[in-house]
Amino acid sequence: MRKTKIHPWQVRLCHWINLPVMVGMVMSGWGIYNADPLFDFTFPLSATLGGWLGGNIAWHLAVMWLLAANGLFYLLWGLFSGHFTRRLLPITLTSICQDLYRALRFALPHSAGHYNAVQKVMYLAVLLLGLLLVLSGLSIWKPVQLSGLLAMMGGFTVARYVHFFAMSGIVLFVVIHLAMVLLVPKTLPVMITGGNAEVIKKQEQVDE
């Protein structure tokens, strides 16, 4: 008999660390954006963290290290444990189209511990957006020391746009994620406790 959790402790730990970390990163980032807006709008002061540009930057850099450590741990564990392969693969264009059609009709089944094709695409996309966010953020933070990375991003101004849209994509993912939790509330306790133990029976054959 072997017992497994729907969500391993590594997943739950990284998930809940990310909650306050992402809030801090986004709010402090909005404050930095307000100092030199890319578009014809700014974010309300109440939605920012730090009070002024220096405070915004200080918060952004402080929280960044926790996000980097958490992300690196999750990435390495996901790769070496086979978590990404088991949960996010395989994925095909046909399965994406089928599950997207079911989702639009609100007929997409939910199975704890199993990601449908739409979820797989979203989780893969947010991982790629996270990588893009880190690379563009580093190039903006250290444009001289990381001039090669900055050039790869298309220059300082383009890197700012990349950073903004990558952040916006992650915020959109979070909004959709929260909406799904509201629609399927039974998923929340499982992310806290890990879910009920799943018993896997293995029949042993003994040669006599």
C-alpha positions as CSV (number, residue, x, y, z in Angstrom):
1,M,0.0,0.0,0.0
2,R,1.4,3.4,-1.0
3,K,-0.2,6.7,0.0
4,T,0.0,9.9,-2.0
5,K,-1.3,13.4,-1.7
6,I,-3.2,15.2,-4.4
7,H,-1.0,18.2,-3.9
8,P,2.5,17.5,-2.4
9,W,3.8,19.7,0.3
10,Q,6.3,21.3,-2.0
11,V,3.5,22.5,-4.3
12,R,1.5,23.8,-1.3
13,L,4.5,25.6,0.2
14,C,5.4,27.4,-3.0
15,H,1.8,28.2,-3.7
16,W,1.2,29.9,-0.4
17,I,4.5,31.7,-0.3
18,N,3.7,33.1,-3.7
19,L,0.5,34.7,-2.5
20,P,1.9,37.5,-0.3
21,V,5.1,37.7,-2.5
22,M,3.2,38.3,-5.7
23,V,1.0,40.9,-4.0
24,G,4.1,42.7,-2.8
25,M,5.8,42.5,-6.2
26,V,2.8,43.7,-8.1
27,M,1.9,46.6,-5.8
28,S,5.5,47.8,-5.5
29,G,5.8,47.4,-9.3
30,W,2.8,49.6,-9.9
31,G,4.4,52.3,-7.7
32,I,7.5,52.1,-9.8
33,Y,5.4,52.3,-13.0
34,N,3.6,55.4,-11.7
35,A,6.9,57.3,-11.6
36,D,7.4,57.0,-15.3
37,P,4.1,55.6,-16.9
38,L,4.3,53.7,-20.2
39,F,0.6,54.4,-21.0
40,D,-1.9,57.2,-20.3
41,F,-2.9,55.9,-16.9
42,T,-1.4,55.3,-13.5
43,F,-2.4,53.1,-10.6
44,P,-4.1,54.5,-7.5
45,L,-1.7,55.2,-4.7
46,S,-3.7,52.8,-2.4
47,A,-2.9,50.0,-4.9
48,T,0.9,50.6,-4.5
49,L,3.4,49.6,-1.9
50,G,6.2,51.8,-0.6
51,G,4.6,55.3,-0.6
52,W,7.2,56.9,-2.9
53,L,9.6,55.8,-5.6
54,G,12.4,54.9,-3.3
55,G,10.1,52.9,-1.1
56,N,8.6,51.2,-4.1
57,I,12.0,50.1,-5.4
58,A,13.1,49.0,-1.9
59,W,10.0,46.8,-1.5
60,H,10.3,45.5,-5.0
61,L,13.9,44.4,-4.6
62,A,13.4,43.0,-1.1
63,V,10.4,40.8,-2.2
64,M,12.2,39.9,-5.4
65,W,14.7,37.7,-3.6
66,L,12.0,35.7,-1.8
67,L,10.2,35.2,-5.1
68,A,13.5,34.1,-6.8
69,A,14.3,31.6,-4.1
70,N,10.7,30.2,-4.1
71,G,10.6,30.0,-7.9
72,L,14.0,28.3,-8.2
73,F,13.0,25.8,-5.6
74,Y,9.8,25.0,-7.4
75,L,11.4,24.8,-10.8
76,L,14.2,22.5,-9.6
77,W,11.8,20.3,-7.7
78,G,9.3,20.2,-10.5
79,L,12.0,19.1,-13.0
80,F,13.8,16.5,-10.9
81,S,10.8,15.0,-9.3
82,G,8.9,14.6,-12.6
83,H,6.1,16.8,-11.3
84,F,6.0,18.9,-14.5
85,T,6.0,15.8,-16.7
86,R,3.2,14.1,-14.8
87,R,0.9,17.1,-14.4
88,L,1.6,19.3,-17.4
89,L,2.3,16.7,-20.1
90,P,1.2,15.4,-22.6
91,I,-0.7,18.1,-24.2
92,T,-2.1,18.3,-27.8
93,L,-3.8,20.9,-29.9
94,T,-6.8,18.6,-30.2
95,S,-7.2,18.3,-26.4
96,I,-6.8,22.0,-26.0
97,C,-9.6,22.7,-28.5
98,Q,-11.9,20.1,-26.9
99,D,-11.4,21.3,-23.4
100,L,-11.6,25.0,-24.4
101,Y,-15.0,24.2,-26.0
102,R,-16.2,22.4,-22.9
103,A,-15.0,25.3,-20.7
104,L,-16.9,27.9,-22.8
105,R,-20.0,25.8,-22.3
106,F,-19.3,25.4,-18.6
107,A,-19.2,21.7,-19.1
108,L,-15.6,21.0,-18.3
109,P,-15.2,18.3,-15.7
110,H,-13.0,18.8,-12.7
111,S,-10.9,16.0,-11.2
112,A,-8.8,16.7,-8.1
113,G,-5.1,16.2,-8.9
114,H,-5.7,16.1,-12.7
115,Y,-5.2,19.1,-14.9
116,N,-7.3,19.4,-18.1
117,A,-5.7,20.7,-21.3
118,V,-6.8,24.3,-20.6
119,Q,-5.2,24.2,-17.1
120,K,-2.0,22.8,-18.5
121,V,-1.7,25.6,-21.1
122,M,-2.4,28.2,-18.4
123,Y,0.2,26.8,-16.0
124,L,2.8,26.4,-18.7
125,A,2.1,29.9,-19.9
126,V,2.5,31.4,-16.4
127,L,5.8,29.6,-16.0
128,L,7.0,31.1,-19.2
129,L,5.7,34.6,-18.2
130,G,7.5,34.2,-14.9
131,L,10.8,33.5,-16.7
132,L,10.2,36.5,-19.0
133,L,9.4,38.7,-16.0
134,V,12.6,37.7,-14.3
135,L,14.8,38.3,-17.4
136,S,13.2,41.6,-18.3
137,G,13.3,42.7,-14.7
138,L,17.0,41.9,-14.3
139,S,17.8,43.8,-17.5
140,I,16.0,46.9,-16.3
141,W,17.6,46.6,-12.8
142,K,21.2,46.2,-14.1
143,P,21.2,47.6,-17.6
144,V,25.0,48.2,-17.6
145,Q,26.2,45.0,-15.9
146,L,23.7,42.9,-17.9
147,S,24.0,44.8,-21.2
148,G,23.9,41.6,-23.2
149,L,20.6,40.6,-21.6
150,L,19.2,44.1,-22.1
151,A,20.2,43.9,-25.8
152,M,18.4,40.5,-26.1
153,M,15.3,42.2,-24.6
154,G,15.4,44.9,-27.3
155,G,16.8,47.7,-25.2
156,F,15.7,49.5,-22.0
157,T,12.4,50.8,-23.3
158,V,11.3,47.6,-24.9
159,A,12.4,45.6,-21.8
160,R,10.0,47.8,-19.7
161,Y,7.1,47.0,-22.0
162,V,8.0,43.3,-21.9
163,H,8.1,43.5,-18.1
164,F,4.8,45.3,-17.9
165,F,3.0,42.8,-20.2
166,A,4.5,39.8,-18.5
167,M,3.3,41.2,-15.2
168,S,-0.2,41.9,-16.7
169,G,-0.3,38.3,-18.0
170,I,0.4,36.9,-14.5
171,V,-2.2,39.2,-12.9
172,L,-4.7,38.0,-15.5
173,F,-3.8,34.4,-14.6
174,V,-4.3,35.1,-10.9
175,V,-7.7,36.7,-11.6
176,I,-8.8,33.6,-13.6
177,H,-7.4,31.3,-11.0
178,L,-9.4,33.0,-8.2
179,A,-12.5,32.9,-10.4
180,M,-12.1,29.1,-10.8
181,V,-11.7,28.7,-7.0
182,L,-15.0,30.6,-6.6
183,L,-16.7,28.4,-9.2
184,V,-15.1,25.2,-7.7
185,P,-14.6,26.0,-4.0
186,K,-13.8,22.4,-3.1
187,T,-10.3,23.0,-4.6
188,L,-9.3,25.4,-1.8
189,P,-9.2,23.0,1.2
190,V,-7.2,20.5,-0.9
191,M,-4.5,23.1,-1.5
192,I,-4.3,23.7,2.2
193,T,-4.3,20.1,3.5
194,G,-3.0,18.3,0.4
195,G,-6.2,16.4,-0.1
196,N,-7.3,13.0,1.0
197,A,-4.7,10.3,0.8
198,E,-5.0,8.3,-2.3
199,V,-4.3,4.6,-1.8
200,I,-2.7,2.7,-4.6
201,K,-2.8,-1.0,-4.3
202,K,0.0,-3.2,-5.8
203,Q,-0.5,-6.9,-6.2
204,E,2.6,-8.8,-5.5
205,Q,3.1,-12.1,-7.2
206,V,5.1,-14.6,-5.2
207,D,6.6,-17.5,-7.0
208,E,6.3,-20.6,-4.9
